[in-house]
Amino acid sequence: MAYVDQGEVAGWRRTCGEVQDSRPPIRSVLPLLTYFKFKGASKYLENLVARIDAPLLDSLGITFFHKLIFDTSQLVQFVSRIPNVKAPLEAHVAFSYDSILVTLPRAFPGRLPLEILCRPSNWQLLSLAQVCSSSSFPQFFIPAVEHLYISDTVDPHPDWEDDIENDQ
């Protein structure tokens, strides 16, 4: 009778209750894909974009659920493989009741919105700080930004002002 370790079966390994393939992914080319919109956890997007190329992509929209750590290294690789991506000269950051939205106009022929769904407002600031200081996705775009616009899209008196006063 042979013993098979359930953690290592046919190139798959179990990590934190999830099954991951230990082999490098084989990428599929989606030659006609021009629009891609994702909403979900960053780890699922990472898993997907590691496996696809979209050379004609001209619009990308991403919405992440709030998470304490964002790792988007595969997203950076995916975007860097798209020939028509341009370094944006401006960035827009908009705070709303339940999300923060970072938009990079003209990163593609269209724009690149990255939204993080989170509340309360102090999580929004934390999420923005994490995304902007990570060594992955934003670092691909941030060095070229010359103009930064920050706004509150819904409430003329944002909750984060109250949070700052309450924290002091």
C-alpha positions as CSV (number, residue, x, y, z in Angstrom):
1,M,0.0,0.0,0.0
2,A,1.5,3.3,-1.1
3,Y,1.2,6.5,1.0
4,V,0.2,9.7,-0.8
5,D,0.7,13.0,1.0
6,Q,-2.6,14.9,0.4
7,G,-0.6,18.2,0.5
8,E,1.4,17.2,-2.6
9,V,-0.7,15.5,-5.3
10,A,0.1,15.7,-9.0
11,G,1.9,19.1,-8.7
12,W,-0.7,20.7,-6.4
13,R,0.1,21.8,-2.9
14,R,-2.2,22.9,-0.1
15,T,-1.6,26.3,1.5
16,C,-3.8,27.7,4.2
17,G,-6.7,25.5,3.2
18,E,-6.4,26.4,-0.5
19,V,-5.1,24.3,-3.3
20,Q,-2.5,25.9,-5.5
21,D,-0.6,24.7,-8.5
22,S,3.2,24.6,-7.9
23,R,4.0,24.5,-11.6
24,P,4.4,27.9,-13.4
25,P,1.2,28.9,-15.1
26,I,0.7,28.4,-18.9
27,R,-0.6,31.7,-20.3
28,S,-3.4,31.8,-22.9
29,V,-3.6,34.6,-25.3
30,L,-7.0,36.3,-25.6
31,P,-6.3,38.1,-28.9
32,L,-9.7,40.0,-29.2
33,L,-10.2,41.0,-25.6
34,T,-10.5,44.8,-25.4
35,Y,-12.5,45.3,-22.2
36,F,-11.8,43.6,-18.9
37,K,-13.6,44.3,-15.6
38,F,-13.0,42.5,-12.4
39,K,-14.7,42.7,-9.0
40,G,-13.5,40.4,-6.2
41,A,-10.6,39.5,-3.9
42,S,-7.2,40.4,-5.2
43,K,-5.9,36.8,-4.9
44,Y,-8.4,35.7,-7.5
45,L,-7.4,38.4,-10.0
46,E,-3.8,37.5,-9.4
47,N,-4.5,33.9,-10.2
48,L,-6.4,34.8,-13.4
49,V,-4.0,37.5,-14.9
50,A,-1.0,35.2,-14.3
51,R,-2.6,32.9,-16.9
52,I,-3.7,35.3,-19.7
53,D,-2.3,37.8,-22.1
54,A,-4.6,40.4,-23.8
55,P,-2.5,42.4,-26.3
56,L,-5.5,44.5,-27.6
57,L,-6.8,45.4,-24.1
58,D,-7.8,49.1,-24.1
59,S,-9.9,49.3,-20.9
60,L,-9.3,47.7,-17.6
61,G,-11.5,48.2,-14.5
62,I,-10.7,46.7,-11.1
63,T,-12.7,46.6,-7.9
64,F,-11.2,44.9,-4.9
65,F,-12.9,44.0,-1.6
66,H,-11.1,45.5,1.4
67,K,-8.2,43.4,2.5
68,L,-5.4,44.3,4.9
69,I,-2.7,43.3,2.4
70,F,-2.8,43.8,-1.3
71,D,-0.4,41.8,-3.4
72,T,-0.8,42.6,-7.1
73,S,2.5,41.5,-8.5
74,Q,0.8,39.4,-11.2
75,L,-1.4,42.3,-12.2
76,V,1.7,44.4,-12.8
77,Q,3.1,41.7,-15.0
78,F,-0.2,41.4,-16.9
79,V,-0.4,45.2,-17.5
80,S,3.3,45.3,-18.5
81,R,2.6,42.8,-21.3
82,I,-0.1,45.1,-22.9
83,P,1.6,47.1,-25.6
84,N,-0.7,50.2,-25.6
85,V,-0.4,51.0,-21.8
86,K,1.0,54.5,-21.2
87,A,2.3,56.1,-18.1
88,P,-0.4,58.4,-16.8
89,L,0.3,62.1,-16.2
90,E,-2.5,62.5,-13.7
91,A,-4.3,60.5,-11.1
92,H,-7.7,61.0,-9.5
93,V,-8.5,59.8,-6.0
94,A,-12.1,59.9,-4.9
95,F,-13.5,59.0,-1.5
96,S,-17.1,57.9,-1.1
97,Y,-19.2,56.4,1.7
98,D,-18.2,52.8,1.0
99,S,-15.1,52.9,-1.3
100,I,-12.1,54.7,-2.5
101,L,-11.5,55.0,-6.3
102,V,-8.2,55.7,-7.9
103,T,-8.5,56.5,-11.6
104,L,-5.6,56.9,-14.0
105,P,-6.9,58.6,-17.1
106,R,-5.2,57.7,-20.4
107,A,-3.3,54.8,-18.9
108,F,-4.9,52.9,-21.7
109,P,-6.6,54.5,-24.6
110,G,-9.4,54.7,-22.0
111,R,-8.9,55.0,-18.3
112,L,-7.8,52.6,-15.5
113,P,-10.1,52.7,-12.5
114,L,-9.0,50.8,-9.3
115,E,-11.7,50.8,-6.6
116,I,-11.4,49.3,-3.1
117,L,-14.7,48.7,-1.3
118,C,-14.3,49.5,2.3
119,R,-15.8,51.3,5.3
120,P,-15.3,53.1,7.7
121,S,-13.3,55.9,6.3
122,N,-10.2,55.2,8.3
123,W,-10.0,51.9,6.4
124,Q,-10.2,53.8,3.2
125,L,-7.1,55.9,4.1
126,L,-5.3,52.7,5.2
127,S,-6.2,50.9,2.0
128,L,-5.0,53.9,-0.1
129,A,-1.7,54.0,1.9
130,Q,-1.2,50.3,1.4
131,V,-1.9,50.4,-2.3
132,C,0.3,53.4,-2.9
133,S,3.2,52.1,-0.9
134,S,3.2,48.5,-2.1
135,S,5.9,47.4,-4.4
136,S,3.6,46.1,-7.1
137,F,0.7,47.7,-9.0
138,P,0.9,51.4,-8.2
139,Q,4.7,51.6,-8.4
140,F,4.2,50.7,-12.1
141,F,2.3,54.0,-12.6
142,I,3.0,56.4,-9.8
143,P,6.4,57.8,-10.9
144,A,4.9,59.4,-14.0
145,V,2.1,61.2,-12.3
146,E,2.4,65.0,-12.4
147,H,-1.1,66.0,-11.3
148,L,-3.0,64.5,-8.4
149,Y,-6.7,65.3,-7.8
150,I,-8.3,64.2,-4.5
151,S,-12.1,64.6,-3.9
152,D,-15.0,63.4,-1.8
153,T,-17.6,62.2,-4.2
154,V,-20.7,62.0,-2.0
155,D,-20.5,63.9,1.3
156,P,-19.3,67.5,1.6
157,H,-18.3,66.6,5.1
158,P,-16.3,63.3,4.8
159,D,-16.4,60.9,7.7
160,W,-12.6,60.7,7.8
161,E,-12.6,64.3,9.2
162,D,-14.6,63.1,12.2
163,D,-12.3,60.0,12.5
164,I,-9.3,62.3,12.6
165,E,-10.8,64.4,15.3
166,N,-11.9,61.3,17.3
167,D,-8.4,59.8,17.1
168,Q,-6.7,62.9,18.5
